[in-house]
Amino acid sequence: MSVLKPKFYSSVDQIESSCWQALGCGDNVYYTPEFLKTFEAANHDIEFNYIVVFRGDEPIAFANTQIVTIGIETITKNIKINPSLKNIINKIFRRSHIRVLFCGNIFLSGEYGTFLRHGEDKIEAFNALASAVSILSKKTKKLHAIFVKDFMEESLYITRLLEDYNYSAMHVEPNMIIHLDTEWQSFEDFKNDLKSKYRVKANKADSQSNSLKAKILDHNDILKYMDELQILYENTIANANFNAQILDLNTYSYLKSTYNEEFIVRGYFYDGHLVGFLSAMINGNNLDAHFIGLNYELNKRLAIYPRILNDYVRLGIEHQSRQINLGRTASEIKSTLGAIPEDLTCYIRLKRWLPNKIIQPFIKSVKIKTYRQHQPFKTKKEAISAS
């Protein structure tokens, strides 16, 4: 059997089109060169690298990586550990920044970092990618840590081999998924299947946000409101549990010009001013929520965020999606619309052996925040399969 060998690229443009065709990853928009290029083109503070593993001349696996610089307090923010320990870590390292190599798309929540070609031995192919990431980390100067994200439960039998490379597994907040019933032809149909108190909650969000003017933003609109979109987005990530890097929303300009109606940005206006937005990508039969932005001073009075969640459901039904991925954070309120958790596991390793050994017990002590999982449907709609 041919030896597996990795090849490294610093730009999507360096990867030949025949390589993408041979990998057969084009059914998922997040593994296409067009999608990856939009992030590379707009985010100049990030060092992008791509790995393709070959068996002879045939590409059999792909990995997407980014190198970013993160402050210590960003890492410890809202992590559920002993408060005294958190304070000690923040004080000791308050002026420190670490360079992290992320394997996986840092701006997406989900399993979009590694692709294994259909029919390949998955463990062998993933092992070759893990080895390639290790090579890349050794070649990267002033690197402190490697973070491989985000794997669903069914992939863990493959990814646990990362522990042989001295990675530690860490659970992170789940993606919240709404599985859509094919009988739902409108938001009214969806609400009719909700228990009374949850239907009242959805109606209240629409009623309270009635003074908002919603508009799908085209490419020119995105350019026109770029500064406002960036501010609203940064408002939101400032309240997030963890955010490693700020996205340059010029990315949205590239995404819109590339994908047109398949990439959706909806703006919410109050008294002529942009006060919120949602973004989403149609990925095959799924609707994936991307970033949102809010004016928090108006959010409580105008119910901007609850309206955004309602509108994600509307968009999913409108586009006849099988499921809506609402992403991480705010799990409880998302569950009031029927979203159920999709558990995700990440792996982390410090570059140097001794600090990595020391930090492993700390990583094992990290716990994700708990929340109340609501059951809003009259019948067990949550169990509808997405397949």
VMD Tcl script that draws the C-alpha trace (Angstrom):
set ca {
  {0.00 0.00 0.00}
  {1.27 3.49 -0.90}
  {2.65 5.69 1.85}
  {0.45 8.62 2.85}
  {2.19 11.97 2.45}
  {0.92 15.46 3.32}
  {1.28 18.58 1.24}
  {0.94 22.05 2.77}
  {-0.59 25.14 1.17}
  {-0.69 28.74 2.40}
  {-3.58 29.72 0.12}
  {-6.63 28.01 -1.32}
  {-5.54 29.25 -4.74}
  {-2.51 26.93 -4.60}
  {-4.70 23.81 -4.51}
  {-5.48 22.52 -8.00}
  {-9.14 22.14 -8.99}
  {-8.51 18.49 -9.85}
  {-7.57 17.94 -6.20}
  {-10.96 19.18 -4.98}
  {-12.73 17.01 -7.55}
  {-10.79 13.91 -6.47}
  {-11.56 14.56 -2.79}
  {-15.28 14.72 -3.57}
  {-16.00 17.23 -0.80}
  {-18.04 19.69 -2.88}
  {-21.42 18.58 -1.51}
  {-20.62 20.45 1.70}
  {-20.22 24.17 1.00}
  {-17.76 24.56 3.90}
  {-15.20 22.33 2.14}
  {-15.28 24.19 -1.16}
  {-12.43 26.47 -2.27}
  {-14.91 29.29 -2.98}
  {-16.13 29.33 0.63}
  {-12.67 29.01 2.17}
  {-11.35 31.77 -0.07}
  {-13.88 34.32 1.24}
  {-12.44 34.04 4.77}
  {-8.86 34.10 3.56}
  {-9.49 37.18 1.41}
  {-11.04 39.30 4.18}
  {-9.17 38.32 7.36}
  {-5.58 39.43 6.95}
  {-4.66 39.08 10.64}
  {-5.01 35.31 10.40}
  {-2.44 32.92 8.97}
  {-4.31 30.35 6.90}
  {-2.88 26.93 6.02}
  {-4.37 23.93 4.29}
  {-3.28 20.31 4.36}
  {-4.00 17.68 1.72}
  {-2.90 14.09 2.35}
  {-2.02 12.07 -0.75}
  {-1.80 8.36 -1.40}
  {0.56 8.42 -4.32}
  {-0.96 11.05 -6.60}
  {-4.47 10.69 -5.18}
  {-5.71 13.15 -2.52}
  {-7.52 11.28 0.26}
  {-7.92 13.80 3.12}
  {-8.06 17.54 3.76}
  {-7.63 19.83 6.77}
  {-8.27 23.54 7.19}
  {-6.13 25.45 9.74}
  {-5.69 28.98 11.02}
  {-3.12 30.52 13.38}
  {-4.40 33.27 15.67}
  {-3.22 35.17 18.74}
  {-5.44 35.06 21.84}
  {-5.33 36.79 25.23}
  {-5.40 34.60 28.35}
  {-8.58 36.25 29.68}
  {-10.34 35.34 26.44}
  {-9.57 31.71 27.17}
  {-10.62 31.73 30.83}
  {-13.71 33.91 30.29}
  {-16.86 32.06 31.37}
  {-15.07 28.71 31.68}
  {-16.60 26.84 34.58}
  {-13.61 26.38 36.91}
  {-12.84 27.38 40.46}
  {-13.05 31.23 40.56}
  {-9.89 31.49 42.66}
  {-7.96 29.40 40.13}
  {-9.30 31.54 37.29}
  {-8.21 34.74 39.05}
  {-4.74 33.34 39.68}
  {-4.35 32.34 36.03}
  {-5.57 35.75 34.83}
  {-3.22 37.64 37.17}
  {-0.17 35.56 36.34}
  {-0.72 35.71 32.60}
  {-2.66 38.99 32.28}
  {-0.20 40.49 29.79}
  {0.33 37.24 27.95}
  {-0.95 36.27 24.57}
  {-0.69 32.86 23.07}
  {-0.51 31.78 19.46}
  {-2.84 28.91 18.70}
  {-3.07 26.73 15.63}
  {-6.73 25.85 15.08}
  {-7.57 22.84 12.96}
  {-11.15 23.50 11.92}
  {-12.87 26.67 10.83}
  {-12.51 29.08 13.74}
  {-15.60 31.00 12.60}
  {-17.93 28.00 12.33}
  {-19.38 25.78 15.00}
  {-19.28 22.19 13.81}
  {-17.24 19.48 12.16}
  {-15.81 21.52 9.29}
  {-12.06 21.19 9.79}
  {-11.15 17.78 8.43}
  {-12.50 15.83 5.47}
  {-11.81 12.16 4.73}
  {-12.54 10.89 1.24}
  {-15.34 8.37 0.96}
  {-14.11 4.78 0.94}
  {-10.82 5.47 2.70}
  {-9.75 3.85 5.96}
  {-10.91 6.69 8.22}
  {-8.54 6.00 11.09}
  {-5.54 5.72 8.79}
  {-6.48 8.90 6.91}
  {-7.18 10.87 10.11}
  {-3.91 9.67 11.61}
  {-2.10 11.05 8.56}
  {-3.84 14.41 9.08}
  {-2.93 14.41 12.78}
  {0.68 13.74 11.87}
  {0.58 16.56 9.30}
  {-0.82 19.01 11.87}
  {2.04 18.02 14.16}
  {4.55 18.75 11.36}
  {2.89 22.13 10.71}
  {3.03 23.01 14.42}
  {6.76 22.24 14.57}
  {7.36 24.50 11.57}
  {5.36 27.37 13.11}
  {7.42 29.81 15.15}
  {6.31 31.08 18.57}
  {3.37 28.67 18.66}
  {1.96 27.80 22.08}
  {-0.96 25.44 21.48}
  {-2.90 23.36 18.95}
  {-6.69 23.16 19.09}
  {-8.55 20.63 16.91}
  {-12.30 21.29 16.65}
  {-15.32 20.27 16.66}
  {-16.26 16.58 16.51}
  {-19.65 14.95 16.86}
  {-20.24 11.82 18.90}
  {-20.11 9.47 15.90}
  {-16.61 10.68 14.99}
  {-14.97 10.09 18.38}
  {-13.93 6.53 17.58}
  {-11.68 8.09 14.93}
  {-10.58 11.27 16.67}
  {-9.65 9.74 20.02}
  {-6.35 8.71 18.41}
  {-5.36 12.36 18.97}
  {-4.75 11.33 22.57}
  {-1.81 9.30 21.23}
  {-0.39 12.68 20.14}
  {-0.82 13.98 23.74}
  {-4.00 15.95 23.07}
  {-6.61 16.24 25.82}
  {-10.29 15.90 24.95}
  {-12.57 18.73 26.05}
  {-16.33 19.04 25.75}
  {-17.57 22.39 24.45}
  {-21.01 23.93 24.22}
  {-23.23 21.93 21.85}
  {-24.69 23.04 18.58}
  {-28.43 23.56 18.97}
  {-30.35 21.87 16.16}
  {-34.01 22.23 15.14}
  {-35.24 19.30 13.07}
  {-38.00 20.51 10.78}
  {-41.17 18.53 10.15}
  {-41.98 18.29 6.44}
  {-45.60 19.12 7.32}
  {-44.59 22.62 8.40}
  {-45.29 24.83 5.42}
  {-45.34 28.08 7.41}
  {-44.37 29.53 10.77}
  {-48.02 29.22 11.77}
  {-47.85 25.46 11.17}
  {-44.74 25.32 13.35}
  {-46.40 27.30 16.14}
  {-49.49 25.10 16.03}
  {-47.32 22.17 17.14}
  {-45.98 24.09 20.14}
  {-47.42 23.75 23.61}
  {-49.45 26.77 24.61}
  {-46.87 28.59 26.73}
  {-44.19 28.28 24.05}
  {-46.58 29.43 21.35}
  {-47.37 32.48 23.52}
  {-43.63 33.09 23.87}
  {-43.07 32.98 20.09}
  {-46.04 35.28 19.49}
  {-44.79 37.71 22.12}
  {-41.40 37.95 20.39}
  {-43.10 38.86 17.11}
  {-45.50 41.29 18.76}
  {-42.84 43.03 20.82}
  {-40.57 43.39 17.76}
  {-43.39 44.62 15.52}
  {-41.83 48.08 15.22}
  {-38.71 46.60 13.62}
  {-38.44 46.77 9.84}
  {-36.76 43.63 8.52}
  {-34.96 43.60 5.20}
  {-32.85 41.04 3.34}
  {-29.59 42.83 2.60}
  {-28.15 42.52 -0.89}
  {-24.47 43.00 -1.73}
  {-24.78 46.78 -2.00}
  {-26.63 46.94 1.33}
  {-23.87 44.95 3.04}
  {-21.28 47.39 1.75}
  {-23.45 50.36 2.75}
  {-24.00 49.16 6.33}
  {-20.61 47.48 6.80}
  {-19.51 49.66 9.73}
  {-22.84 49.21 11.55}
  {-22.80 45.46 10.93}
  {-19.29 45.18 12.35}
  {-20.23 47.13 15.50}
  {-23.37 45.08 16.11}
  {-21.48 41.83 15.57}
  {-18.73 42.86 17.98}
  {-21.41 43.77 20.55}
  {-22.57 40.18 20.37}
  {-19.23 38.41 20.55}
  {-18.29 40.56 23.53}
  {-21.09 38.72 25.37}
  {-20.14 35.27 24.06}
  {-18.65 32.58 26.28}
  {-15.63 32.20 24.05}
  {-14.52 33.86 20.87}
  {-10.99 33.33 19.66}
  {-10.99 35.81 16.81}
  {-13.04 38.73 15.49}
  {-14.35 38.15 11.99}
  {-13.83 40.97 9.52}
  {-17.36 41.33 8.15}
  {-15.96 42.20 4.75}
  {-16.12 38.39 4.61}
  {-19.89 38.84 4.18}
  {-19.35 40.97 1.10}
  {-17.33 38.14 -0.46}
  {-19.84 35.50 0.65}
  {-22.78 37.46 -0.78}
  {-21.10 38.07 -4.13}
  {-20.10 34.38 -4.31}
  {-23.31 32.71 -3.10}
  {-26.01 35.32 -3.73}
  {-29.30 34.00 -2.31}
  {-27.71 31.00 -0.63}
  {-25.99 33.36 1.82}
  {-28.57 35.36 3.75}
  {-28.10 38.56 5.74}
  {-31.28 40.08 7.19}
  {-31.11 43.49 8.79}
  {-33.48 44.86 11.45}
  {-34.12 48.59 11.43}
  {-35.69 50.80 14.08}
  {-36.41 54.46 13.44}
  {-34.27 54.23 10.31}
  {-31.22 52.78 12.10}
  {-29.79 49.27 11.82}
  {-30.20 47.69 15.28}
  {-29.65 44.02 14.54}
  {-28.93 41.42 11.91}
  {-28.84 37.70 11.32}
  {-26.79 35.74 8.81}
  {-27.23 32.22 7.50}
  {-25.91 29.84 4.88}
  {-27.94 27.29 2.96}
  {-25.78 24.17 2.99}
  {-27.51 21.44 1.02}
  {-30.65 20.52 2.95}
  {-29.61 22.46 6.03}
  {-29.88 26.08 7.09}
  {-26.92 27.09 9.23}
  {-27.06 30.18 11.42}
  {-23.87 32.22 11.22}
  {-23.13 35.34 13.24}
  {-25.73 37.77 14.49}
  {-25.48 41.34 15.77}
  {-27.55 43.25 18.32}
  {-28.00 46.66 19.83}
  {-28.23 45.46 23.45}
  {-29.63 48.76 24.71}
  {-32.75 48.16 22.59}
  {-32.81 44.38 22.72}
  {-35.00 43.97 25.81}
  {-37.59 46.51 24.72}
  {-37.73 45.45 21.07}
  {-37.09 41.70 21.50}
  {-34.52 41.76 18.71}
  {-32.87 38.45 19.63}
  {-36.11 36.46 20.12}
  {-37.30 37.84 16.77}
  {-34.06 36.69 15.13}
  {-34.61 33.18 16.47}
  {-38.20 33.16 15.15}
  {-36.92 34.33 11.77}
  {-34.35 31.55 11.59}
  {-37.25 29.11 11.86}
  {-39.14 31.03 9.16}
  {-36.12 30.91 6.87}
  {-35.64 27.19 7.42}
  {-39.26 26.45 6.57}
  {-39.21 28.85 3.60}
  {-36.16 27.10 2.13}
  {-37.57 23.63 2.91}
  {-34.55 22.75 5.00}
  {-34.39 19.49 6.93}
  {-32.76 21.11 9.93}
  {-31.58 24.43 11.28}
  {-28.23 24.63 13.05}
  {-28.56 27.55 15.47}
  {-24.97 27.16 16.64}
  {-23.61 27.45 20.15}
  {-24.51 29.75 23.07}
  {-27.92 30.72 24.49}
  {-28.86 27.04 24.50}
  {-31.87 27.39 26.79}
  {-33.75 30.02 24.80}
  {-33.01 28.09 21.59}
  {-34.49 24.98 23.17}
  {-37.80 26.86 23.68}
  {-38.14 26.67 19.87}
  {-37.41 22.95 19.84}
  {-33.65 22.98 19.34}
  {-31.86 19.96 20.78}
  {-28.15 19.71 21.61}
  {-25.61 18.10 19.32}
  {-22.63 17.35 21.55}
  {-19.21 18.46 20.35}
  {-15.72 17.50 21.49}
  {-12.48 19.39 20.87}
  {-8.88 18.42 21.48}
  {-6.15 20.68 22.82}
  {-2.41 20.29 23.24}
  {0.31 22.71 24.29}
  {3.33 22.64 22.02}
  {5.84 22.05 24.80}
  {5.72 18.67 26.53}
  {6.04 19.70 30.20}
  {3.46 22.54 30.20}
  {1.13 20.21 28.30}
  {1.46 17.59 31.03}
  {0.85 20.18 33.75}
  {-2.26 21.62 32.10}
  {-3.98 18.29 31.36}
  {-5.71 18.01 34.78}
  {-6.94 21.61 34.37}
  {-8.43 20.75 30.97}
  {-10.17 17.71 32.44}
  {-11.74 19.94 35.10}
  {-13.32 22.27 32.54}
  {-17.09 21.86 32.40}
  {-19.55 23.40 29.99}
  {-22.34 25.52 31.40}
  {-25.52 23.68 32.24}
  {-28.93 24.86 31.12}
  {-32.56 23.78 31.21}
  {-33.56 21.83 28.09}
  {-37.17 22.71 27.25}
  {-39.60 20.34 25.55}
  {-41.86 22.80 23.68}
  {-43.74 20.52 21.29}
  {-47.06 18.85 21.96}
  {-45.62 15.60 20.60}
  {-42.03 14.37 20.39}
  {-41.06 16.56 17.40}
  {-37.55 16.89 18.82}
  {-36.87 13.28 17.84}
  {-37.51 13.80 14.13}
  {-34.51 12.53 12.21}
  {-32.60 14.82 9.90}
  {-31.69 11.93 7.66}
}
mol new
graphics top color blue
foreach p $ca { graphics top sphere $p radius 0.5 }
foreach p [lrange $ca 0 end-1] q [lrange $ca 1 end] { graphics top cylinder $p $q radius 0.2 }
display resetview
